[in-house]
Amino acid sequence: MSPDTTASQLCVSLRNLSKTFYNNGRSLTALLEVDLDVRPGEFVAIIGPSGCGKSTLLRLVGGLLSPSQGRVLIRGRSPQDAQKEKEVGFVFQDPGLLPWRTLLGNVALPLEVNRRARRSDPADAMPLGKHAGRRGTASHQAPSPRDLLALVGLAEFEGYYPWQLSGGMQQRAALARSLAFGPSLLLMDEPFGSLDELTREAMRYELLRLLQGAGGEGHPIRHGGSPTAWEPWPGRAGYERTVLFVTHSIPEAVLLADRVVVLSSRPGRVVADLAIDLPRPRPPSLEEERDFQSYTSRLRHLLREQAPEPHALEARTPGHAVHG
């Protein structure tokens, strides 16, 4: 972080971040003294050897785990405060859709839960539109669940149940659900990891379409029933969308990211932070270009240097899963 940049000007600021798990008198350090800054609007991919703590890092940023040492700030505030402001969205490898709810019902679930919470706590009784406009225009409203399904190309499947749809369609619905409050920060943990290669490739470009509006053309998003300008990714006014994306795929990281952060074998430390200087929009043909292949080769070399010894792969603390 440059001297003139404060933590409040960054979307994510990690300082001296460490995480140790304890079980039956034994300890296992998953992450050690991680420093990382992510500016608003950046797409940062995180790669590293299996078990190096990538997913643990994402859970610390999202407030799902507490650090053993160090600090996590999202726009200068704690992850818990950022969650209360609905600034963080999650997409995991498992879509986590409720099988007894339709796609529309699954996407609407966060809004329903939030309404119930506001009713139970009068102090939080604030319309979503007003809430989302605190840092932008007061008239900003989050897209409706139907808008979000249309955004990811699932409008005609709103009445279907998850078990009736492919894995890729389920993951698109999970992405739509994560955007329900227009989060400024999206945390994506191997979201395409369980998909077959062809579907995974298609989902990469689906995400690119949402990020870059397919070269300036997105889906029309309607707020309050009136068409607005073409908008590639709905979010709260005045905030650039920022993504932290965990993946095991080097080509996926290079295709999607502005920066790729490489973690060492456990305990995970940042050993490289590589800027991806490739133009956007990024079409499929980019993957065959020399610059793209140069980035993938460099990252592959960095990962090979971090490969853990075979015995280290077997070292696990009983009762604790060390993610990523």
N, C-alpha and C positions, 0 to 999 in steps of 0.2 A: 504494500500500500504506500503510495507516495505521501510525503509529509503534509501535503495540502488536502488530502482525502481523509475524511473522518468516517467512523464506523456507520454513522447515520446516513452517509451518502452512498454506502455500499448496500447491495441487496443482501449479501451474506458475508459475514466476517467471522472467521475461526481463528482463535489464538491459543497456541500451546494446548491443543485439544487432545486429551487422552481418554481411553476407556479400558478399564480392567474389569473382568468378570470374576466373581468369587464363588466357589462351591466346595463345601466340605473341607475347608482349610486350604484349598488349593486356589491358585490364581492364574488367570490367562489374560494377558494384555493384547487387546485386539488392535488398538490404535495408540500411537505414541507421538505426542508433541506436534500435532498437525497444525500448520498455518495455511490459511487459504482465504483469498478475497474474491468475491464474485460481484461484478458491477451490474447495475440494472440493465436488462435487455440481453445479457449474455446467455449463451447456451454452453454449458460446461459439462463435458463428459468425463466420467471417472472410470479408469480401467486399472487392473492389477491382477496378480495371481489369485487363484481361488483361495478363499479363507483369509484374505489380507485385510478385511474390515471395510470394504466398500459400502455394503448395505448398512453396517453399523454406523458409518459416517452419515449416511443419509438419514437414518433414524435419529441420530443426535441433532442434526439440523432441524428436523421436523418436530422435535420435542417428544418423540416416542421413547427415547432413552435419556438418562441424565449423565453428563460427563463425569468422569472420575477426577479430571483435572482440566483447567482451561475454561474457555468461554465460547458460547455461540451467540451471535447477534444477527437478527434479521431486521434490516433497516434501523439499526441502533437499539432494538428491543429484544427481549427474550423470545425464544420460540413459542412459549406458552402465550405470551401477549400477542404475538403474530397470529396464532391460531384463533384467539378470541376475536381478532379483527378479520377473520376469514381470508387471510392473505396467503395461506399455504394450501396447495392441493397435492394429493398423493395418487400415484399410479403404481401398482405393484405387479409382479409377474403373474400372480393369480388375479383374475378380474374381480373376484369377490362379489359377484352378483347374487342376489337372493333368488333362489330357484322358483319361489312361489310368487314373485313379482314380475310383471311384464318389464320390457326394456324401459318404457316410459316411467313405470313405477320405480324402477331402480335409479334412474337418473334424477327423479324428483325426490328421492329419499332424503338427501342432505337438507333440502329446503323444508321438508316436513318436520324433520328432527329439530331444525333450528327454530321453526315456528313454535313447537312445543316448549323448547327451552326458554324462548322469550316470554311465553305465557306464564311459565313457572317462576320467572324472575322479572318482575315489573321494571327493575332498573335497566334491563336490556331490551325493553319493549321499544324497538326502533325499526321502522320500515326498512327493508333491504335496500331499496333505492337510495334512501337518505344515508344509510350506513356506507354504501359503496361510494357515495359521492363526497365523503369527508375530505378526500384529497383531490377531488376533481370537481365536476359539476354536480350540483345537488339533484339534478334531474336524471343522472345516470341510473339505469336499472340493469340488473343482471338478465341475460337472455332466459327465456322460459325453457323448461325441459324439452319441449318440442323443437325449439330453436336449436338446442344443442344436438339433438339427434339428427336434425337436418344438416348441421355443420359437419358431422362425421359420416354423412351419407346413409343414415339408418332411418329416415323419416317413415318409410313405408313398413318398417318392422316394429313400430312402437307397441303394437299389441302382442308381439311374440314373447315367449318365455326364453330364458337363457339356454335351456337344454335343446331348444329348437334351432339354435344358430351355431355357426362355426366359431372356432376359437378366435379368429381375427375379428369377427363381428362382435363377439363378447368383449374383446379388448378395446374396440372402438367405443362401445357403450361405457366401459369403465373410464375411458378418457373423457367422454362427455360428462359423466358424473363428477369427475374431478374439477371440471370447469364451472360447476354450478354457481359458485359465488364469484366467479371472475378473479381467481387468485393471481397475485402478482408473482408468486414463486411456485413453480411446479416441480415436485420431487418425483422422479421416475426411476424405479428400481427394477432393472431387467424387464421392462414391460412386454418385450417381445420374445423373451427367452424360451417360453414354452411352445412357441409356434413353429410350424415347419418352415423350411428355408424360403420357399416361394411366398408364403403368407407374411413371413417376417420382412422380406424385402418390400412387399407391397405396403406394409405398415410403416416402414421407414419413410417412404415417400408420402404416405398419408399424413404423417407428422410434419414433414417438410411443408406440405401444402398448407397445413394449419398455421405453421410458423411464418411462412413467407407469402401466403396468399396466392400460390401457384403463379408467381411472377406478376402479382398485382391484381389477380382475379380470385376472389374467395366466394363464399356463400353469402347471400344477403341475410343479415341478422335483423330481426324485427324486435324493436323495444316498444312495448306498450301498443303493439298492433300496427305501427307505422314503419315502413322500410327505412333503413338508414343507409349510409354509405357502405360500400363493400368493405368488410372487416374480416381479416383472416383468422383472428383469434379473439373472442370476446374476453374482456377483462375490465377491471375498474378504471375509471377515467384517471388520466394523469400518471398511470403506472406503466412502465415497460414490462413485458413479460420475460421472466427469467427462468431458466431450466437447469436443474442439476440432474444428470442422467447417468445411471450406473449401467455398464454393459460389459460383456466379455468379448464383444465383437469389435475388432480394430477397424474394419471398413465402416461399420455402423457409426462408430465414434467420429471418424474423420468426415463422413458424409454429413452428419448432423451438427457438429459442434463448431463453436468459435475457438474453444480451447479444449485440450485434452490433458487431464491431470493423471499422472501415473503414480500408483502407490507401490511401495515395496512389499515383499512378503512379510507375513506377520512377525512383529507388530507393524501395522501399516504406517508408513511415513510418506510424505510427498517427496518423490525423487526426481520428478520432471513435470514441467508445466509448459506444454507446447501449444503455441498459437497456430491455428489452422487458417492460413491466409489463402482461402479459395473464394471465388466470387459467389454471390447469391443472386438469383435462385440457382439451385444445384440440381441439374437434370441427371437422369440415369447415365448418360454418356460420360459424365464427369469421372465415374469410377474407372474408366479406361485411359484417362489422361495421365501423363507422366508425373505431374505435380501430386495428384491424388496418390498414386502408387509410391511416390517418394515418402509421403507422410506415413502411409501404412507400413512401409519397410522400416522407417526410423522407429516407430512405436513398437513394432514387433521385436526389433533388436533390444529396445529398452525393457520390454517384458521378459525376454529371455534372460537378461541379466538379473532379473528379480525372481526367477523361478526358484521356489523353495526346495530344499533337499527332500528326498523321498520320505525320510523318517519324520520330517516336520509336518507333512500332510496327514500323518496318522495321529499327531499330538492334538488331542481335544480334551477339554475339561468336561467330565461327565456332568450332565444336567444343564449344560449351556451350549447352545448352538452359536457359533461365531459366523456371522453372515458375511458373504461377499469376499 
